[in-house]
């Protein structure tokens, strides 16, 4: 399943907000430095969907706030 994520790094509170069936807004505390925010987003999504970290893959948007992420069930 592919989902579209709007990332908000450097947030005070970590949260996942479902905007529609495939669109999410994710706030993480990590800064967007050396992929730390991307790693935190992947970890949050894995926990949210109840899958392991290896099942969550960032497809595009490595340096953008708009990301496409694939989740294997």
N, C-alpha and C positions, 0 to 999 in steps of 0.2 A: 504494500500500500504506500502510495506517495502522499506526503502532506506538505503544505506550504507554511513556512514559519516566518513571522516577523520577530526578529531578535531585539531584545532591549538589554544590553550589557550594562554593568555598573549600577544595577538597581539596588535599592535598600532591602527589598523583600523579593524572594524567589517565588515565582508563580507561573502557572500555565493557564491561559484563558482560551477556551474554545470559541472561535468566532463563527465557524460553520463546520460542516462535516470534515473538510480537509484543510481548513485554515486555522492556525493557532498563533497566539501571541505569547512569547515566553520571555519572562524577566529573570535574569540571573545576576548574581553578585559579582561574578568574575569580570575583569576588564578584557577588552578585545585585543589582547597582546599575546602573540605566539600561540594562537589557537586555544587559549584557555577558556574563552567564552563558548567557542564551538564545542569543546569537550564537556562543559557544564550543561549545555543545551542537550547534547546527546544523552548524557547521564539522566537528566530530568525526564526526557521523553521515554527512555527505557524503563524508568520507575513508573511513569504515568501509565504506559501501556502494558506493564508487567512482562517485559521481555528482557533478555540479556543484552549487554552492551554491544556484543558482536552482531546482533540483529538490527541495529540502528546504524544507518549509513548516510553521511552527508554527500549529496549528489552535486549540488551547485550552490554558490553563494558563500564561498569560503571567506571572502573579505567584504561581504555585503550584509546588510540587515535582513534582506529578503533571502530566505534559504529554501531549498527543496531537499527534503529528507525522505529516505526510503526506510520503511519498517517491515521486516519479515515477521510473519506470524507463525 
